[in-house]
Amino acid sequence: MDFGLTFEKLLLIGVVAVLIVGPERLPALAEKFAKFVRQAGEYIRDTKGRMREEMGPEIDDIDWRKLDPRQYDPRRIIREALLDEPTPQHPPRRQQALRRPPPSPRPRPRQP
């Protein structure tokens, strides 16, 4: 994951951290941060391993990019829906059209 961090941004974060935390406590905090990153990596690897154990070999067949919510584009979905040829839900049935009762005659106006 990139997070959009460049070398200049990381250097600026380091300078601000030195100014806020102070040079005496910075090595201890950097060590704690490195430990946290290692533990987070182990947690992610363990979670992936458990998923593979529980789901079996089918997990490798899943197209994860297709399930990515960032791929959801409502404009594309609507465009594709409008461009698709409509398929009739139920084909018209001739017998139903023949079975309909004829329209009732209009009432005649009363003569005085």
Beta strands, then each sheet from edge to edge (+ up, - down):
end
